[in-house]
């Protein structure tokens, strides 16, 4: 089991600290299918998950939505035929927070 999945998201506020380089270096090896991208100057975690069809992709998107509601931390989800792309970042601080790495790990647990 990934150590990140044992953690719980904490409420994030404006001005909360971004994930440090040390934290990023610790967490990324636990998230081998994720990459860090930068969109309009904001770092985000991104993963593309492949499915057999649209129904399976949509069902997975719904699982991510339920997870997000439960943790009160919400990603961007792009659902396409046979593919779901999930983006985690913290809007309030315009970048990556420890919560994003936790949620990426919990997203991975949803893949069956």
N, C-alpha and C positions, 0 to 999 in steps of 0.2 A: 504494500500500500504506500502510496506517495505521502510523504510527511506533510505536504501542503494541504491535503484533504482533511487532515485532522484539525486544521485551524478554522476559526470562525471569522467571518468578515466583521470588522468593527465599523461603527458609524464614521463616515468621513465628512469632514467639514472643509469649507473654503480655508485655505492656508495650511492644510495638513501637509506633511512632508511627502515629496515624491519618493519612490523607491530609490535607495542608494545604489551605486554601482556594485557595492559589496553584496547587497541583497539580490540584485539582478543576477550576479554571477553565481550566487548560491541557488537561486530558484530555477534558472533556465535549464540546467541539466536534468531537473525533475520534470521538465515539460518539453520532451524531445520533438514533438510534432508542432510546436508553436514557434513563431518567429516574431521578432520585434520589428515593427514597421514605423514609419513616421509619416503622418498625414497632416499637412498644414502646420508643421512644427510640433505636433503632438505625438508622442510615442504611444503605441498601442500594441497589444498582443493579438496575433492573428493565427487562426487555424482553419484549414479547409478539410472537411470531412466528406468522403465519398460514400454514396448510397446506391442501391440498385434501381431506385425509381423516385418519383416525386413524393409518393405517399410516405415512404420511409424517411425521406428528407424532412418532410413536414412534421412527422411524428417526433423526430429528433428535435426539431426547432421548438416544438411544444414542451418537450422535456427541459430544454434550456430555459424556456420562459418560466416554467414552474420553479426551477432551481433559483432563478434570478429573483422572482417574487419572494421566495422564502428567505433569501439573504438580503433583500432590499438593495440589490446592486444589479444593474441592468446593462447588458451588452447591446451591440449592434449585431443583428442576425440577418444574413442574406440567404434566403432559401431559393434554390433553383432546382431544376430537374436533376436528381441524382447527386446533389451537392449542397452542402451548407457551409457557409463561411461565418465564423464567429469572431468578433472583435471585442476585446475587453480593454477598457481604460477608464479612468475616473474623470468624469466631466468637470467636477467641482475644482479639480486642481490641474486640469489640462495635461494629464500625463498618467504615468503608471504609479499605482499605489500597491502596497503589499496585497490588498484585497483583490486586485486583478489577477495576481499569480494564484491566489487561493481559488478564485472562481475558474480560472483556466484548468487547474487540476481537477476540480469538481466537475467541470464540463467533460473532461476526458473519462471520468468514471461513468458517464451516461452512455457512452458508446458501447453497443453490444453487438 
